[in-house]
């Protein structure tokens, strides 16, 4: 009985095991069928389908099946969404570049125009007032007061430089220079024009240093130790520089005039094609925000200078044709070609620079805010430089040589005879003064808006960058560790308003020993964020890194970039 029961139970267990194995095999077969249906590609089966023991017919591996698969196969771009979104943003950035760049160029053009008109309008009046003060102070017996304020000394020096250089320019014959250049070959003139462009940038670089050295030497406090060669040698160097730079610009304008008057226009075409070589020399280099800012300032200065050169060429040609209005329409296509090529080269160059270096188009708004900050800070009561000098340092645009050449061309082209002519000159001068005042008012209002949008109002009351940097270096040399000291804020009058400038100065400011780092996000654009933020220790007074202050130079602030030179545009 026991054996029969045990054998019966064993058979039942074997039957159950056999049934379970059959079920498992059936489930496996179904799964393999599903996998074969999903993973089948071009007639081949997955390895899991090999257990069925069936092989595909070789006729499935036909050319028609391959072509059908190539035609009907699909893919999903959303699997790499980040990549395609980035490419689309680059396209949108390139499309925004022309608009943002021209906004910056327009703002910078009016800044240069304001500085250029200052030489013709307000500078003569300031020189006259300074000379009257120079005569009136000794006559009135005011011994305790200074004869001239530092700004008036600088104005008088500028006036004397312009007078001496104009008297020296009267000995230069423009007609002889024109015929001398016209007799040269086309290739030689092309080389000369390129050399003149390079020399102009080098002169602009070193010229402002010469003028700044003269101004500081003439206005340096007397109690300081004498560490200069004297005012007269600096003045003679400044006169020589302005005269040579004016001659260089005259040769450049004469070469452009020869290109305009050539019969086949081949020289003008070669000179315009030279602008496109600039794209090759700059697009494929690495640029940071500060480098691009320098290049933008250089493009603004170059475009404004080209406009003045075109004006000089038109004046000389109109004089030769007895001021016939019909000849102006003959020059008009060439003028349009020069301006169009300049704008096209700037747009293409900046579009590809921002694309290759992953720079947003919003950076041009930051550049406008930096230029606007210069204008607003020069109107403050504690300003440390004149606005025209600030533009010269920022853009490399020095108005004295260009204004001197324009005065030379206008006085030689326009003959003034009779009282009616003098009346017309006076009306023209009053019109220029009105244009200068109107342009200054509009620029000041626009600049205040840009500074407010960038949240840079608190920077208006910081000490000059040169003073801050020198103080930072002295403290770094005394202490190995980053010093901690309270910020010294410049004092203001109780009214908080400068009548001469018309710019409000807030007086209710909190005095604390907290770090003077900007709290708003829009202030962070002033330094290029190329390093990791968590590795930086910001000093509360200097704005530099405490541990790395002795080992490397910190990133330059946009407000500390003084001037552009072709040599200063190198990539760090």
C-alpha positions in Angstrom: 0.0 0.0 0.0 2.7 2.5 1.0 4.8 1.7 -2.1 1.8 2.1 -4.4 0.9 5.5 -2.8 4.5 6.7 -3.1 4.7 5.7 -6.7 1.4 7.4 -7.5 2.6 10.6 -5.8 5.9 10.4 -7.8 4.0 10.1 -11.1 1.8 13.0 -10.2 4.8 15.2 -9.4 6.5 14.2 -12.7 3.3 15.0 -14.6 3.1 18.4 -12.8 6.8 19.1 -13.6 6.2 18.1 -17.3 3.2 20.4 -17.5 5.2 23.3 -15.9 8.0 22.8 -18.4 5.6 22.8 -21.3 4.1 26.0 -20.1 7.5 27.6 -19.7 8.6 26.5 -23.2 5.4 28.0 -24.6 6.0 31.3 -22.8 9.6 31.3 -24.0 8.5 30.7 -27.6 6.0 33.6 -27.4 8.6 35.9 -25.9 11.1 35.0 -28.7 8.5 35.7 -31.3 7.8 39.2 -29.8 11.6 39.9 -29.7 12.0 38.8 -33.2 9.3 41.1 -34.4 10.8 44.1 -32.6 14.5 43.6 -33.2 14.4 42.4 -36.7 16.4 44.6 -39.0 17.2 44.0 -42.7 16.1 40.3 -42.5 18.4 39.3 -39.5 17.0 38.0 -36.2 18.2 38.6 -32.7 20.1 35.9 -31.0 17.1 35.1 -28.8 15.2 34.0 -31.9 17.7 31.4 -32.8 16.1 29.0 -30.3 13.1 28.5 -32.6 15.3 26.5 -35.0 14.0 28.4 -38.1 16.1 30.5 -40.5 15.1 33.3 -42.6 15.0 32.9 -46.3 18.0 34.5 -48.1 15.6 36.1 -50.5 14.7 38.6 -47.7 18.2 40.2 -48.0 17.3 41.9 -51.3 18.2 45.3 -52.7 14.6 46.3 -52.7 14.2 45.6 -49.0 17.4 47.7 -48.3 16.0 50.6 -50.4 12.7 50.3 -48.7 14.2 50.4 -45.3 16.4 53.5 -46.2 13.3 55.3 -47.5 11.0 54.5 -44.6 13.4 54.6 -41.6 13.0 57.4 -39.1 14.8 59.2 -36.3 13.9 61.5 -33.4 15.7 64.8 -33.0 14.2 65.1 -29.5 16.6 62.5 -28.3 19.4 65.2 -28.5 17.2 68.2 -27.6 20.0 70.2 -26.0 22.3 70.1 -29.0 19.6 71.3 -31.5 18.4 74.0 -29.1 21.9 75.3 -28.8 22.2 75.4 -32.6 19.0 77.3 -32.9 20.0 79.8 -30.3 23.3 80.5 -32.2 21.2 81.2 -35.3 19.0 83.6 -33.4 22.1 85.3 -31.9 23.6 85.8 -35.4 20.3 87.4 -36.5 20.3 89.7 -33.5 23.9 90.9 -34.0 23.2 93.5 -36.7 20.5 95.2 -34.6 22.5 95.2 -31.3 25.8 96.1 -33.0 24.2 99.1 -34.8 22.7 100.3 -31.6 26.2 100.3 -30.0 27.7 101.9 -33.2 25.0 104.6 -33.2 25.5 105.4 -29.6 29.3 105.5 -30.0 29.1 107.6 -33.1 27.2 110.3 -31.3 29.7 110.1 -28.4 32.5 110.7 -30.9 30.5 113.5 -32.5 30.0 115.2 -29.1 33.7 115.0 -28.5 34.5 116.3 -32.0 32.1 119.2 -31.7 33.5 120.1 -28.4 36.8 121.2 -30.0 35.0 123.6 -32.3 32.4 125.0 -30.0 33.0 124.9 -26.2 36.8 124.6 -26.2 37.4 128.1 -27.6 34.9 129.6 -25.1 36.6 127.8 -22.2 40.0 129.0 -23.4 38.8 132.6 -23.5 37.3 132.3 -20.0 40.5 130.9 -18.7 42.6 133.7 -20.2 40.2 136.3 -18.8 40.6 134.7 -15.4 44.4 134.6 -15.8 44.3 138.4 -16.4 41.6 139.2 -13.8 43.0 137.4 -10.8 46.2 139.4 -10.5 44.4 142.7 -11.2 41.8 142.1 -8.5 44.5 141.2 -5.9 43.2 137.7 -5.2 46.4 136.3 -3.9 45.0 133.4 -2.0 43.2 131.8 -5.0 44.8 129.8 -7.8 45.4 131.6 -11.1 43.8 128.7 -13.0 42.0 125.6 -12.1 43.4 122.3 -13.4 40.7 121.9 -16.0 41.4 125.5 -17.2 45.1 124.7 -17.5 44.3 121.7 -19.7 42.0 123.8 -21.9 44.6 126.5 -22.4 47.2 123.9 -23.3 44.8 122.4 -25.9 44.1 125.9 -27.3 47.8 126.7 -27.7 48.5 123.3 -29.3 45.7 123.9 -31.9 47.0 127.4 -32.7 50.6 126.4 -33.1 49.8 123.3 -35.1 47.4 125.3 -37.4 50.2 127.8 -38.1 52.5 124.9 -38.9 49.9 123.3 -41.2 49.7 126.5 -43.2 53.1 125.6 -44.8 51.8 122.2 -46.1 50.6 122.3 -49.7 47.6 120.0 -50.1 47.7 120.3 -54.0 51.3 119.3 -54.2 50.7 116.3 -52.0 47.7 115.3 -54.1 49.6 115.3 -57.4 52.6 113.6 -55.8 50.3 110.7 -54.6 48.4 110.6 -57.9 51.6 109.9 -59.8 52.2 106.7 -58.0 51.1 103.2 -59.2 48.0 101.5 -57.9 49.9 98.8 -56.0 52.1 101.3 -54.4 49.1 103.4 -53.3 47.4 100.3 -51.9 50.5 99.5 -49.8 50.7 103.1 -48.7 47.1 103.2 -47.6 47.5 100.0 -45.5 50.6 101.5 -43.8 48.7 104.7 -43.1 46.0 102.7 -41.3 48.4 100.9 -39.1 50.3 104.1 -38.4 47.1 105.9 -37.5 46.3 103.3 -34.8 49.8 103.4 -33.4 49.7 107.2 -33.3 46.4 107.1 -31.5 47.8 104.7 -29.0 50.8 106.7 -28.0 49.3 110.2 -28.6 46.9 110.1 -25.8 49.7 109.1 -23.4 51.6 112.1 -24.5 48.7 114.4 -24.0 47.9 112.9 -20.6 51.5 113.2 -19.5 51.4 116.9 -20.5 48.1 117.6 -18.6 49.4 115.9 -15.4 52.8 117.5 -15.6 51.1 121.0 -15.9 48.6 120.4 -13.1 50.6 118.2 -10.6 50.6 119.5 -7.1 53.7 121.5 -6.3 54.4 119.8 -2.9 55.1 116.5 -4.7 58.7 115.6 -5.6 59.7 116.6 -9.1 59.8 113.4 -11.2 59.4 114.8 -14.7 61.4 116.6 -17.4 59.3 119.8 -17.3 56.2 121.2 -18.8 57.9 122.8 -21.9 59.4 119.5 -23.2 56.1 117.8 -22.7 54.3 120.6 -24.5 56.7 120.4 -27.5 56.2 116.7 -27.7 52.5 117.2 -27.7 52.7 119.8 -30.5 54.9 117.6 -32.6 52.6 114.6 -32.1 49.4 116.5 -33.1 51.2 118.0 -36.2 52.5 114.6 -37.4 49.2 112.9 -36.8 47.4 115.6 -38.7 49.9 115.2 -41.6 49.3 111.4 -41.5 45.5 111.8 -41.7 46.0 114.3 -44.5 48.0 111.8 -46.6 45.3 109.2 -45.8 42.5 111.6 -47.0 44.5 112.5 -50.1 45.0 108.8 -51.0 41.3 108.3 -50.7 40.6 111.3 -52.8 42.9 109.9 -55.5 41.0 106.7 -55.4 37.7 108.6 -55.9 39.1 110.5 -58.9 40.7 107.5 -60.6 39.1 106.7 -64.0 38.6 103.0 -63.6 38.0 103.0 -59.8 40.3 100.1 -59.5 42.2 101.6 -56.5 38.9 102.3 -54.7 37.8 98.7 -55.3 41.1 97.3 -53.9 40.9 99.6 -50.9 37.4 98.5 -50.1 38.3 94.8 -50.6 41.0 95.4 -48.0 38.2 95.7 -45.4 37.3 92.0 -45.9 40.8 90.9 -45.1 40.0 92.2 -41.6 37.5 89.4 -41.3 40.2 86.8 -41.8 42.5 88.4 -39.3 40.0 88.6 -36.5 37.2 86.0 -36.9 39.3 82.9 -36.2 40.9 84.1 -33.0 39.8 83.5 -29.5 37.9 86.5 -28.1 36.7 87.2 -24.6 34.2 89.9 -23.6 36.9 92.4 -22.9 38.7 91.8 -26.2 35.4 92.2 -28.1 34.8 95.4 -26.2 38.1 96.8 -27.4 37.4 95.8 -31.0 33.9 97.4 -30.8 35.4 100.7 -29.6 38.0 100.5 -32.4 35.2 99.9 -35.0 33.3 102.9 -33.7 36.4 105.1 -33.9 37.2 103.8 -37.4 33.7 104.4 -38.7 33.6 107.9 -37.4 37.0 108.7 -38.8 36.0 107.4 -42.2 33.0 109.7 -42.2 35.2 112.7 -41.6 37.6 111.6 -44.3 34.7 111.2 -46.8 33.6 114.7 -45.8 37.1 116.1 -46.5 37.1 114.3 -49.9 33.8 115.7 -50.8 34.8 119.3 -49.8 38.0 119.1 -51.9 36.2 117.7 -55.0 33.4 120.3 -54.7 36.0 123.0 -54.5 37.6 121.8 -57.7 34.3 121.8 -59.5 33.3 125.3 -58.2 30.7 123.9 -55.8 28.6 122.5 -58.6 25.8 120.4 -57.0 25.7 118.0 -59.9 29.2 116.7 -59.1 27.9 115.7 -55.6 25.7 113.1 -57.2 28.7 111.8 -59.1 30.5 111.2 -55.8 27.4 109.8 -54.1 27.7 106.1 -55.4 31.3 105.9 -54.3 30.5 107.3 -50.8 27.6 104.8 -50.4 29.9 101.9 -51.5 32.5 102.8 -48.9 30.0 103.1 -46.1 28.1 99.9 -47.1 31.3 97.9 -47.2 32.3 99.2 -43.8 29.0 98.3 -42.2 28.9 94.8 -43.9 32.4 93.9 -42.7 31.6 95.0 -39.1 28.3 92.9 -39.1 29.9 89.8 -40.5 33.0 90.1 -38.3 31.0 90.5 -35.1 28.4 87.9 -36.0 31.1 85.1 -36.4 33.2 86.3 -33.5 30.2 85.9 -31.2 29.3 82.6 -32.8 32.7 81.0 -32.5 33.3 82.2 -28.9 29.7 81.6 -27.5 29.1 85.2 -26.7 25.5 86.4 -26.3 24.2 89.4 -28.3 23.2 91.0 -25.0 26.9 91.8 -24.4 26.5 94.9 -26.7 24.0 96.3 -24.2 26.6 95.9 -21.5 29.1 97.8 -23.7 26.7 100.6 -24.1 26.2 100.8 -20.4 30.0 101.0 -19.9 30.3 103.9 -22.4 27.3 105.6 -20.8 29.0 105.2 -17.4 32.0 107.2 -18.7 29.7 110.0 -19.8 27.7 110.2 -16.6 30.8 109.9 -14.4 32.5 112.8 -16.2 29.5 115.0 -15.2 29.9 114.2 -11.5 31.3 116.8 -9.1 34.2 114.5 -8.2 35.1 113.8 -11.8 38.8 113.1 -12.4 38.9 113.6 -16.2 37.3 115.5 -19.0 34.7 113.6 -21.1 36.6 114.2 -24.3 39.8 112.7 -22.8 37.7 109.8 -21.5 36.4 109.0 -25.0 40.0 109.3 -26.3 41.3 106.7 -23.8 38.3 104.4 -24.3 38.1 104.3 -28.1 41.5 105.6 -29.2 39.8 108.6 -30.9 41.8 111.8 -30.5 39.9 114.7 -31.9 42.7 117.3 -32.0 44.5 116.1 -35.2 41.3 115.4 -37.1 39.7 118.7 -36.1 43.0 120.5 -37.1 42.9 118.9 -40.6 39.2 119.7 -41.0 39.8 123.4 -40.1 42.7 123.4 -42.6 40.6 122.0 -45.4 37.6 124.2 -44.7 39.6 127.5 -44.5 41.4 126.6 -47.8 38.3 125.6 -49.6 35.8 128.3 -48.5 36.8 131.9 -49.0 35.3 134.4 -46.6 35.0 137.9 -47.9 32.7 140.7 -46.8 30.5 141.3 -43.8 27.8 139.0 -45.1 30.3 136.1 -45.1 31.3 136.8 -41.5 27.6 136.9 -40.6 27.1 133.5 -42.2 30.1 132.1 -40.3 28.8 133.4 -37.0 25.4 131.9 -37.7 27.1 128.6 -38.6 29.1 128.7 -35.3 25.9 129.3 -33.3 24.3 126.4 -35.0 27.2 124.2 -34.1 26.9 125.2 -30.5 23.2 124.5 -30.5 23.9 121.1 -32.1 26.5 120.3 -29.5 24.3 121.3 -26.6 21.3 119.3 -27.9 23.5 116.3 -28.6 25.0 116.5 -25.1 21.5 116.7 -23.5 20.2 113.7 -25.4 23.3 111.7 -24.7 23.3 112.5 -21.0 19.6 111.4 -20.7 20.2 108.2 -22.7 23.3 107.4 -20.7 21.5 107.8 -17.4 18.9 105.3 -18.6 21.5 102.8 -19.6 23.4 103.2 -16.3 20.1 102.7 -14.4 19.1 99.6 -16.4 22.5 98.1 -15.6 22.3 99.0 -11.9 25.6 100.8 -11.9 24.5 103.9 -10.0 26.6 102.9 -6.9 29.7 102.6 -9.0 29.5 106.4 -9.7 30.7 107.1 -6.2 33.6 104.6 -6.2 37.2 106.0 -6.5 38.9 106.0 -9.9 40.1 102.6 -11.1 43.7 103.7 -11.1 43.5 104.8 -7.5 41.8 101.6 -6.4 44.3 99.4 -8.3 47.3 101.3 -6.8 45.8 101.0 -3.3 45.2 97.3 -3.9 48.7 96.7 -5.0 50.2 98.6 -2.0 48.0 96.6 0.5 48.9 93.3 -1.2 52.5 94.1 -0.9 52.2 94.9 2.9 50.1 91.9 3.8 50.2 88.3 2.5 46.6 87.7 3.4 43.6 89.6 2.0 43.1 92.6 4.2 39.7 93.4 5.7 38.9 97.1 6.1 35.9 99.3 5.8 35.2 101.1 2.6 35.8 104.8 2.4 33.0 106.5 0.6 33.6 109.8 -1.1 31.9 112.7 0.6 29.2 114.7 -1.1 27.6 118.0 -0.4 24.4 118.2 1.5 22.4 119.1 -1.5 23.6 116.1 -3.4 23.2 117.9 -6.7 25.8 119.3 -9.0 24.5 122.5 -10.7 27.0 122.4 -13.5 26.4 118.8 -14.4 22.7 118.3 -13.7 23.2 114.8 -12.4 21.6 113.8 -9.1 23.9 112.4 -6.4 22.1 110.5 -3.6 23.1 111.5 -0.1 21.2 109.0 2.1 23.6 106.1 1.7 24.1 103.5 4.3 27.6 103.5 5.9 28.7 100.1 6.9 31.7 97.8 6.8 30.0 95.3 4.6 31.8 94.3 1.3 31.1 96.7 -1.6 30.4 93.9 -4.1 27.3 94.6 -6.3 24.3 92.6 -5.2 22.4 92.8 -8.4 22.8 90.2 -11.2 23.3 92.9 -13.9 26.5 94.1 -12.3 28.2 90.8 -12.8 28.8 91.5 -16.5 31.7 93.9 -15.7 34.0 91.0 -15.2 34.3 88.1 -17.7 33.2 84.9 -15.8 35.9 82.6 -17.1 36.9 81.1 -13.7 34.9 78.9 -11.3 33.1 81.1 -8.8 33.6 78.7 -5.9 37.4 78.9 -6.2 37.4 82.7 -5.9 37.8 84.6 -2.7 36.8 88.3 -3.3 38.6 90.9 -1.3 36.2 93.5 0.2 38.3 96.5 -0.7 40.2 95.6 -3.9 37.7 93.3 -5.6 40.6 90.9 -6.3 41.2 87.4 -5.2 42.9 87.1 -1.9 44.9 83.9 -2.4 45.8 84.5 -6.0 46.6 88.2 -5.8 50.4 87.6 -5.8 50.4 84.9 -8.5 48.3 86.2 -11.4 46.6 89.3 -12.8 42.9 89.5 -12.2 40.4 89.9 -15.1 40.0 93.5 -16.2 36.8 95.3 -15.6 35.2 96.8 -18.6 35.4 100.2 -16.9 39.2 99.8 -16.6 39.9 99.3 -20.3 41.3 102.6 -21.2 42.1 102.7 -24.9 42.3 100.6 -28.0 45.4 100.0 -30.0 46.0 97.4 -32.7 48.8 96.1 -30.5 46.6 96.2 -27.4 44.0 94.0 -29.1 46.2 90.9 -28.6 44.6 87.9 -27.1 45.6 87.1 -23.5 
